[in-house]
Amino acid sequence: MSPPLVVVFLSSWVSGASAADLLLVGGRVWTGGTSVEYADIWLEGGQIRAVGLPGSLTPPASRVRVDVTGATVVPGLVDAHVHLSMNPGAAWREDSAEDRAALLDHHLRALLASGVTTVLDPAVTVSALAEMRPRIAAGPSPRYLHLGPPFSPPGGYVATAVPGFPTVADHAGVRDQVWQVAAMGGVGVKVTVEDGMYRPVWPLFSPERLREIRDAAALAGLPVYAHAMSPREQALAIEVLGASVLVHPLDRPDSEAVERVRAAGAWQMTTLSPHYALASAWGRLGVPPLDDPWYQERVPELERTTARDPRVQADFRTGLVSLLLPRFPGIPAIAASALPGRMIVRALHRQEAALRQLAAAGVPLVMGSDSGNWPMITSLFHGTSSIDELERLVHAGLDPITVLRAATVTPGEMLGLPIGKIEAGYRADLVVVDGDPTQGISALRRLRLVVREGVARAPSAWLSE
């Protein structure tokens, strides 16, 4: 006789959980559509086997039954813009190889403990990937996807802002780097079409070189992701480069540019969080409350210490102005003034307006926090920035369901993977929260359980793994 199906209370079960075939009962479920309904979910072999009305599923009696009464179940979150090889504030420290390994382990656990079950890294060097891969494979870790080294012209944005990335100078360089990304297992290629964020300071690829990258990527079967924010840059990215994904939004509302993105069928990442991180150095927009338990649990102490250091913040202000306005006279005086903070806040408001315009036009939005970003930035923390980004999108005027879809359904479609929905055949990546995030996105901070490929743990258990 088969053993009876066992009802297991979360608090006792998840602390020692491993991969199991589960039946989640008693909760409400947002499958990725427009409503939340009561349903049971059967997980088997790391996949969603079935979703049905309460009491309608009859899996074998050996399945572990998990009561999620009073909670809402949503798909595991996807952060499609995470610089996992970059550690917040690292430019102001001398992290050893041991430090980097410990930080990576913590970041992977913090992402899971924040409900993020898949990440896309848009810029990683060959050496950094080789260093990270064994630890990602050993886990616990979100599903990790990447775009390899970004394509940047000599003296261009990426090579200037983050030394260590290669540059592409000619046709042979284009060919070699595309095939290198393919050999690394990249899911696309990222190309910089960025001449400056506040004034032109960096060279762009010529149209001829952009077409060479487009053709080489097509030959390798890799979609093109473009770093391009102004209307002119996005026109080059879409019309010449053939980009299918824009990794940052328009830097201002512009009806013609929005229509160009919509007509091209391009995907649009969000990335509002960097504005908050930059403006916070001038006391604008606030900073993550590092004494809040949510951040204390998920942000490594080393990074919290760096973020609190007033000398680091002063150096950051000067360093940022030097990077964005090179050769501009009076850099120390500008950095000490309130002007950069005001400029960044104005840029944020323009980008929020552009995102509202893009959403209204039906352009598919994809959540990206840009966590890690430049190592000189101290507060774009891995894991917590993903939830911060979702809340900032709601604050910018998007409704919670649109924002949830940007972190689940839409990136799954962009990546062509069976993730981001609660539907039979999809991967068993789920988040169980108290409250209803379709009504208030901050419910995602009240996590009961995060399920990654059928492995279910409470956030505290993921953090202590």
C-alpha positions as CSV (number, residue, x, y, z in Angstrom):
1,M,0.0,0.0,0.0
2,S,1.4,3.4,-1.0
3,P,2.1,5.8,1.9
4,P,-0.5,8.6,2.3
5,L,0.2,12.1,0.9
6,V,1.8,14.0,3.7
7,V,0.9,17.7,4.5
8,V,4.2,19.4,5.4
9,F,4.4,22.7,7.2
10,L,6.8,25.1,5.4
11,S,8.7,26.1,8.5
12,S,9.7,22.5,9.3
13,W,10.2,21.2,5.8
14,V,12.2,23.7,3.9
15,S,15.1,23.9,6.2
16,G,16.5,20.6,5.0
17,A,14.8,20.5,1.6
18,S,16.3,19.1,-1.6
19,A,14.9,18.4,-5.0
20,A,11.6,16.8,-4.6
21,D,8.3,16.2,-6.4
22,L,5.9,18.5,-4.8
23,L,2.2,19.4,-4.7
24,L,1.6,23.0,-3.6
25,V,-2.0,23.4,-2.3
26,G,-4.1,26.1,-0.7
27,G,-2.6,29.2,-2.3
28,R,-3.6,31.6,-4.9
29,V,-1.6,31.5,-8.2
30,W,-0.6,34.2,-10.7
31,T,0.3,32.1,-13.8
32,G,1.4,35.2,-15.8
33,G,-1.9,36.5,-17.0
34,T,-4.2,39.2,-15.7
35,S,-5.7,37.6,-12.6
36,V,-4.9,35.6,-9.5
37,E,-6.9,32.3,-8.9
38,Y,-6.9,29.6,-6.3
39,A,-5.1,26.5,-7.8
40,D,-2.9,23.6,-7.0
41,I,0.6,23.1,-8.7
42,W,2.2,19.7,-9.3
43,L,6.0,19.8,-9.7
44,E,7.9,16.8,-10.9
45,G,11.5,16.4,-12.2
46,G,12.2,20.1,-12.0
47,Q,9.2,20.9,-14.2
48,I,5.7,22.0,-13.7
49,R,3.7,18.9,-14.4
50,A,0.2,20.4,-14.0
51,V,-1.8,23.3,-12.7
52,G,-5.4,22.7,-11.7
53,L,-8.4,23.7,-9.6
54,P,-8.0,23.0,-5.9
55,G,-8.3,19.3,-5.3
56,S,-8.3,18.4,-9.0
57,L,-4.8,17.0,-9.3
58,T,-4.1,13.4,-8.3
59,P,-0.3,12.9,-8.4
60,P,1.2,9.7,-6.9
61,A,0.9,9.4,-3.2
62,S,4.6,9.7,-2.7
63,R,4.5,13.4,-3.7
64,V,5.3,15.9,-0.9
65,R,2.3,18.1,-0.2
66,V,3.1,21.7,0.8
67,D,0.4,23.9,2.2
68,V,0.8,27.5,1.0
69,T,-2.6,28.7,2.4
70,G,-2.7,32.5,2.6
71,A,0.1,33.0,0.1
72,T,0.3,33.9,-3.6
73,V,2.5,31.8,-5.9
74,V,4.2,33.6,-8.9
75,P,6.8,32.5,-11.4
76,G,10.4,32.8,-10.4
77,L,11.8,36.2,-11.2
78,V,14.2,36.9,-14.1
79,D,16.7,39.8,-13.8
80,A,17.9,40.3,-17.4
81,H,20.7,42.8,-16.6
82,V,23.0,41.6,-13.9
83,H,26.8,42.1,-14.0
84,L,27.6,39.1,-11.8
85,S,31.4,39.3,-12.4
86,M,31.4,42.9,-10.9
87,N,31.2,43.5,-7.2
88,P,29.6,46.7,-5.9
89,G,32.3,49.1,-4.6
90,A,35.2,46.9,-5.7
91,A,36.9,49.9,-7.3
92,W,37.6,51.2,-3.8
93,R,38.9,48.0,-2.4
94,E,41.6,45.4,-3.1
95,D,39.5,42.2,-3.1
96,S,41.6,39.1,-3.1
97,A,40.7,36.0,-5.1
98,E,39.3,34.5,-1.9
99,D,37.2,37.7,-1.4
100,R,35.8,37.5,-4.9
101,A,34.9,33.8,-4.5
102,A,33.1,34.5,-1.2
103,L,31.3,37.5,-2.6
104,L,30.2,35.5,-5.7
105,D,28.8,32.7,-3.4
106,H,26.9,35.3,-1.4
107,H,25.6,37.1,-4.4
108,L,24.2,33.8,-5.9
109,R,22.5,33.0,-2.6
110,A,21.2,36.6,-2.2
111,L,19.6,36.4,-5.7
112,L,17.8,33.2,-4.8
113,A,16.8,34.6,-1.4
114,S,15.3,37.6,-3.3
115,G,13.2,35.4,-5.6
116,V,15.4,35.7,-8.6
117,T,15.8,32.3,-10.3
118,T,17.3,33.3,-13.7
119,V,19.8,36.1,-14.5
120,L,21.3,37.3,-17.8
121,D,24.8,38.8,-17.6
122,P,25.3,41.3,-20.5
123,A,29.1,41.7,-20.1
124,V,31.6,39.2,-18.9
125,T,35.2,38.5,-19.9
126,V,36.6,35.1,-20.7
127,S,38.7,35.0,-17.6
128,A,35.9,36.2,-15.3
129,L,33.5,33.5,-16.7
130,A,36.2,30.8,-16.2
131,E,36.5,32.0,-12.5
132,M,32.8,32.0,-11.9
133,R,31.6,28.9,-13.7
134,P,32.7,26.3,-11.2
135,R,31.1,28.1,-8.3
136,I,27.9,28.6,-10.3
137,A,27.8,24.9,-11.2
138,A,28.4,23.9,-7.6
139,G,25.5,26.1,-6.5
140,P,23.2,27.1,-5.2
141,S,22.7,29.5,-8.0
142,P,20.1,31.1,-10.2
143,R,20.1,29.9,-13.9
144,Y,23.0,31.9,-15.4
145,L,23.0,33.2,-19.0
146,H,25.5,35.6,-20.5
147,L,26.4,37.6,-23.6
148,G,30.2,37.3,-23.3
149,P,32.4,40.3,-23.8
150,P,30.6,43.4,-25.2
151,F,31.6,44.9,-28.5
152,S,33.2,48.3,-28.0
153,P,35.4,50.4,-30.4
154,P,38.8,51.5,-29.3
155,G,38.4,54.3,-26.8
156,G,34.7,53.5,-26.6
157,Y,32.3,53.3,-23.7
158,V,32.9,49.9,-22.2
159,A,36.6,49.8,-22.7
160,T,36.9,53.3,-21.0
161,A,34.4,52.7,-18.2
162,V,35.5,49.2,-17.2
163,P,39.1,48.5,-18.1
164,G,39.8,44.8,-18.9
165,F,37.2,44.4,-21.6
166,P,38.5,44.0,-25.2
167,T,37.9,46.4,-28.1
168,V,37.0,45.6,-31.7
169,A,39.0,47.5,-34.3
170,D,38.5,45.7,-37.6
171,H,36.6,43.0,-39.5
172,A,38.8,40.3,-38.2
173,G,38.2,41.5,-34.6
174,V,34.4,41.3,-35.3
175,R,34.6,37.8,-36.6
176,D,36.9,36.5,-33.8
177,Q,34.8,38.1,-31.0
178,V,31.5,36.8,-32.3
179,W,32.8,33.2,-32.5
180,Q,34.4,33.6,-29.0
181,V,31.0,34.6,-27.6
182,A,29.5,31.5,-29.3
183,A,32.3,29.3,-27.9
184,M,31.7,30.7,-24.4
185,G,28.0,29.6,-24.6
186,G,26.7,33.2,-25.0
187,V,23.0,33.6,-25.8
188,G,23.6,36.8,-27.8
189,V,26.1,39.6,-28.5
190,K,26.0,43.0,-26.8
191,V,27.2,46.0,-28.8
192,T,27.8,49.5,-27.5
193,V,26.2,52.3,-29.5
194,E,26.9,55.0,-26.8
195,D,28.8,58.2,-27.3
196,G,28.2,59.7,-23.8
197,M,25.5,59.9,-21.2
198,Y,25.5,63.6,-20.6
199,R,27.6,64.9,-23.5
200,P,29.5,63.1,-26.4
201,V,32.8,61.7,-25.1
202,W,33.2,58.3,-26.7
203,P,33.5,57.2,-30.3
204,L,30.9,55.0,-32.0
205,F,31.3,52.1,-34.4
206,S,31.0,53.2,-38.0
207,P,27.8,52.0,-39.8
208,E,30.0,49.6,-41.8
209,R,31.3,48.0,-38.7
210,L,27.8,47.8,-37.2
211,R,26.7,45.9,-40.3
212,E,29.7,43.6,-40.0
213,I,28.7,42.8,-36.4
214,R,25.1,42.2,-37.5
215,D,26.0,39.8,-40.2
216,A,28.6,37.9,-38.1
217,A,26.1,37.5,-35.3
218,A,23.4,36.3,-37.7
219,L,25.8,33.7,-39.1
220,A,26.5,32.5,-35.6
221,G,22.8,32.4,-34.8
222,L,23.1,35.0,-32.0
223,P,20.6,37.9,-31.4
224,V,22.0,41.4,-31.0
225,Y,21.6,43.3,-27.8
226,A,22.4,47.0,-28.0
227,H,23.5,49.5,-25.4
228,A,21.9,52.6,-27.0
229,M,19.9,55.2,-25.2
230,S,19.4,58.4,-27.3
231,P,17.0,58.4,-30.2
232,R,19.9,58.7,-32.7
233,E,21.8,55.9,-31.1
234,Q,18.7,53.6,-31.0
235,A,18.1,54.4,-34.7
236,L,21.6,53.1,-35.5
237,A,21.1,50.1,-33.3
238,I,17.8,49.1,-34.9
239,E,18.2,50.2,-38.5
240,V,21.9,49.4,-39.1
241,L,22.9,46.9,-36.4
242,G,19.6,45.0,-36.4
243,A,19.4,44.9,-32.6
244,S,16.5,42.9,-31.3
245,V,17.0,43.9,-27.6
246,L,17.8,47.3,-26.2
247,V,19.5,46.9,-22.8
248,H,18.6,50.4,-21.6
249,P,15.5,52.6,-22.2
250,L,15.4,55.7,-24.2
251,D,17.0,58.6,-22.4
252,R,13.9,60.9,-23.1
253,P,10.3,60.5,-24.3
254,D,10.2,60.6,-28.1
255,S,7.2,59.4,-30.0
256,E,9.2,58.8,-33.3
257,A,11.8,56.7,-31.4
258,V,9.2,54.8,-29.5
259,E,7.4,53.9,-32.7
260,R,10.7,52.8,-34.2
261,V,11.2,50.3,-31.3
262,R,7.7,49.1,-31.5
263,A,7.8,48.6,-35.3
264,A,11.0,46.7,-35.0
265,G,9.5,44.3,-32.5
266,A,12.4,44.9,-30.2
267,W,12.5,44.1,-26.5
268,Q,13.2,46.9,-24.0
269,M,15.1,46.5,-20.7
270,T,14.3,48.8,-17.8
271,T,17.4,49.7,-15.7
272,L,16.1,52.6,-13.6
273,S,18.2,51.6,-10.6
274,P,21.6,53.1,-11.8
275,H,20.1,56.6,-11.7
276,Y,19.2,56.0,-8.0
277,A,22.7,54.7,-7.3
278,L,24.4,57.6,-9.0
279,A,22.2,60.3,-7.5
280,S,22.5,58.9,-4.0
281,A,26.2,60.0,-4.0
282,W,24.9,63.6,-3.9
283,G,22.2,62.8,-1.3
284,R,19.4,62.6,-3.9
285,L,16.7,59.9,-4.2
286,G,17.9,58.1,-1.0
287,V,20.1,55.1,-0.6
288,P,19.2,51.5,0.3
289,P,18.5,51.4,4.0
290,L,21.5,49.2,4.9
291,D,20.3,48.7,8.5
292,D,17.0,47.2,7.3
293,P,17.1,43.4,7.9
294,W,16.2,42.8,4.2
295,Y,19.5,44.4,3.1
296,Q,21.5,43.2,6.1
297,E,20.7,39.6,5.3
298,R,21.3,39.8,1.6
299,V,24.2,42.3,1.2
300,P,27.7,41.2,2.2
301,E,29.1,43.1,5.1
302,L,32.2,44.0,3.0
303,E,30.0,45.8,0.5
304,R,27.8,47.5,3.2
305,T,31.0,48.9,4.8
306,T,32.2,50.3,1.5
307,A,28.8,51.9,0.8
308,R,28.9,53.6,4.2
309,D,32.4,55.1,3.9
310,P,32.2,58.9,3.3
311,R,35.6,59.0,1.8
312,V,34.5,56.4,-0.8
313,Q,31.5,58.5,-1.6
314,A,33.6,61.7,-2.1
315,D,36.0,59.8,-4.4
316,F,33.0,58.3,-6.2
317,R,31.6,61.8,-7.0
318,T,34.9,63.0,-8.4
319,G,35.5,59.7,-10.3
320,L,32.0,59.7,-11.9
321,V,32.3,63.3,-13.1
322,S,35.7,62.6,-14.5
323,L,34.4,59.5,-16.4
324,L,31.3,61.2,-17.8
325,L,32.8,64.6,-18.5
326,P,36.5,64.0,-19.3
327,R,38.7,67.0,-20.0
328,F,36.0,69.2,-18.7
329,P,37.5,72.1,-16.7
330,G,36.7,72.3,-13.0
331,I,35.9,68.6,-12.3
332,P,36.5,68.7,-8.5
333,A,34.3,71.8,-8.2
334,I,31.5,70.2,-10.2
335,A,31.8,67.0,-8.2
336,A,31.5,69.0,-4.9
337,S,28.4,70.9,-6.1
338,A,24.8,69.7,-6.2
339,L,24.6,70.1,-10.0
340,P,25.5,66.4,-10.9
341,G,22.8,65.1,-8.5
342,R,20.2,67.4,-10.1
343,M,21.2,66.3,-13.6
344,I,20.9,62.6,-12.7
345,V,17.5,63.1,-11.2
346,R,16.3,65.0,-14.3
347,A,17.7,62.2,-16.4
348,L,15.8,59.6,-14.3
349,H,12.5,61.5,-14.8
350,R,13.0,61.6,-18.5
351,Q,13.7,57.9,-18.7
352,E,10.6,57.1,-16.5
353,A,8.5,59.1,-19.0
354,A,10.1,57.2,-21.9
355,L,9.3,53.9,-20.2
356,R,5.7,54.9,-19.7
357,Q,5.5,55.9,-23.4
358,L,7.1,52.6,-24.4
359,A,4.7,50.6,-22.3
360,A,1.7,52.5,-23.7
361,A,2.9,51.7,-27.2
362,G,2.9,48.0,-26.4
363,V,6.7,47.6,-26.5
364,P,7.6,44.5,-24.4
365,L,9.5,45.5,-21.3
366,V,12.1,43.3,-19.6
367,M,13.2,43.9,-16.0
368,G,16.9,44.6,-15.6
369,S,18.4,46.0,-12.4
370,D,22.0,46.5,-13.8
371,S,23.3,45.2,-10.4
372,G,27.1,45.2,-10.2
373,N,27.4,47.7,-13.1
374,W,30.5,49.8,-12.8
375,P,32.6,48.5,-9.8
376,M,32.9,52.2,-8.7
377,I,29.2,52.2,-7.9
378,T,28.7,51.2,-4.3
379,S,25.0,50.4,-3.9
380,L,23.8,48.4,-6.9
381,F,23.7,45.2,-4.8
382,H,23.0,41.8,-6.3
383,G,19.6,40.4,-5.4
384,T,18.2,43.4,-3.5
385,S,18.5,45.6,-6.6
386,S,16.1,43.3,-8.5
387,I,13.3,44.0,-6.1
388,D,14.3,47.7,-5.9
389,E,14.0,47.9,-9.7
390,L,10.5,46.4,-9.6
391,E,9.3,48.9,-7.0
392,R,10.9,51.8,-8.9
393,L,9.0,50.8,-12.0
394,V,5.7,50.9,-10.1
395,H,6.8,54.3,-8.7
396,A,7.5,55.5,-12.2
397,G,3.8,54.9,-13.1
398,L,3.7,51.3,-14.4
399,D,1.0,49.0,-13.0
400,P,2.1,46.0,-10.9
401,I,1.0,43.3,-13.4
402,T,2.9,45.0,-16.2
403,V,5.9,45.1,-13.9
404,L,5.5,41.4,-12.9
405,R,5.3,40.4,-16.5
406,A,8.6,42.3,-17.1
407,A,10.3,40.1,-14.6
408,T,8.7,36.8,-15.6
409,V,6.7,36.2,-18.8
410,T,8.4,38.7,-21.1
411,P,12.1,37.8,-20.4
412,G,11.1,34.1,-20.8
413,E,9.8,34.9,-24.2
414,M,12.8,37.1,-25.1
415,L,15.2,34.3,-24.2
416,G,13.1,31.6,-25.8
417,L,13.1,29.5,-22.6
418,P,10.3,27.7,-20.7
419,I,10.5,30.0,-17.7
420,G,8.4,32.9,-16.4
421,K,5.0,31.2,-16.4
422,I,3.2,28.8,-14.1
423,E,2.1,26.3,-16.8
424,A,2.6,22.7,-17.6
425,G,6.0,22.0,-19.2
426,Y,7.7,25.1,-17.8
427,R,10.6,24.9,-15.4
428,A,9.7,24.6,-11.7
429,D,10.9,28.1,-10.7
430,L,8.4,29.6,-8.3
431,V,8.1,32.3,-5.6
432,V,5.7,32.0,-2.7
433,V,4.9,35.3,-1.0
434,D,2.6,36.6,1.7
435,G,0.2,39.1,0.1
436,D,-0.6,39.7,-3.5
437,P,2.2,41.3,-5.7
438,T,-0.3,42.0,-8.5
439,Q,-1.9,44.5,-6.2
440,G,1.2,45.7,-4.4
441,I,4.6,44.9,-5.8
442,S,6.3,45.2,-2.4
443,A,4.7,41.9,-1.4
444,L,7.7,40.3,-3.1
445,R,9.7,41.3,0.0
446,R,7.6,38.9,2.1
447,L,8.9,35.7,0.7
448,R,7.9,32.4,2.3
449,L,9.5,30.1,-0.2
450,V,11.7,30.2,-3.4
451,V,11.6,27.2,-5.7
452,R,14.4,26.7,-8.2
453,E,14.2,23.7,-10.6
454,G,12.0,22.0,-8.0
455,V,14.3,22.7,-5.1
456,A,12.3,24.6,-2.5
457,R,13.8,26.5,0.4
458,A,12.9,29.5,2.6
459,P,15.0,32.6,1.9
460,S,16.9,32.1,5.1
461,A,17.8,28.6,4.0
462,W,19.0,29.7,0.6
463,L,21.2,32.3,2.4
464,S,22.7,29.8,4.8
465,E,23.3,27.0,2.2
